[in-house]
Amino acid sequence: YRPSRPVPDAQAALRKCLVPTLIRKTKKGFTVLVYTMPSYSRNPENTTKAAIAKASNLRVHFKNTREAAANIKGMKLRKAQKFLNDVLEHKQMVAFRRYRSGIGRHAQSKMHKQHSGSQGCYPKKSAEFLLDLLRNVESNAEAKNLNVDNLVINHILVQHAPQMRRRTYRAHGRINPYMSNPCHIEIIAEESEQAVPKPADDGAAKEKQVARK
């Protein structure tokens, strides 16, 4: 539901990634517009060390975006950005693991052979949308004073969005549906803790050697 009159602070709320929710009160005849945070499929373990971003109803193919997102899951933020930029320049290839019917084989995809059997391609539009969302994650991390170089993509989810309807004209005066398959994307990147090496204990090592003798 959209209000008939524009709300003056709507633009400021949208900049903060808030979702407007309209509550109608019929007894007194007025409406109240309440802004809430978007919901996610899961919450980060430590919200102070995590940066999140979400986009809905994107005009990009679900299957291609799902496969591209599966390739960058578990990567560091900088590495994922480099991988997607290489995909745009055809230097690296996105491995297709689930939706791979009709996907050709390529020598460059042997880097993912253990996952996809050398099937892959270069989903340009999906890579561009993911790069924009990763840039949003980076901005949110900088706003929280997080170390962007230590951010790891622990959670990335691509879901089906409602199909958008068009039509195509066939022979004998028939009309068939021509549907698009948009998607929703959400990303959670958490700052990884730097591992501190355990100091070597020389005394314990000498005792072990003596015990062996």
Secondary structure as GFF3:
##gff-version 3
##sequence-region A 1 213
A	DSSP	alpha_helix	10	15	.	.	.	ID=ss1
A	DSSP	beta_strand	19	25	.	.	.	ID=ss2
A	DSSP	beta_strand	30	36	.	.	.	ID=ss3
A	DSSP	three_ten_helix	47	49	.	.	.	ID=ss4
A	DSSP	beta_strand	50	58	.	.	.	ID=ss5
A	DSSP	alpha_helix	62	72	.	.	.	ID=ss6
A	DSSP	alpha_helix	77	88	.	.	.	ID=ss7
A	DSSP	beta_strand	94	95	.	.	.	ID=ss8
A	DSSP	three_ten_helix	107	112	.	.	.	ID=ss9
A	DSSP	alpha_helix	113	116	.	.	.	ID=ss10
A	DSSP	beta_strand	120	121	.	.	.	ID=ss11
A	DSSP	alpha_helix	124	143	.	.	.	ID=ss12
A	DSSP	three_ten_helix	148	150	.	.	.	ID=ss13
A	DSSP	beta_strand	151	160	.	.	.	ID=ss14
A	DSSP	beta_strand	167	169	.	.	.	ID=ss15
A	DSSP	three_ten_helix	171	173	.	.	.	ID=ss16
A	DSSP	beta_strand	175	177	.	.	.	ID=ss17
A	DSSP	beta_strand	183	191	.	.	.	ID=ss18
A	DSSP	alpha_helix	202	212	.	.	.	ID=ss19
###
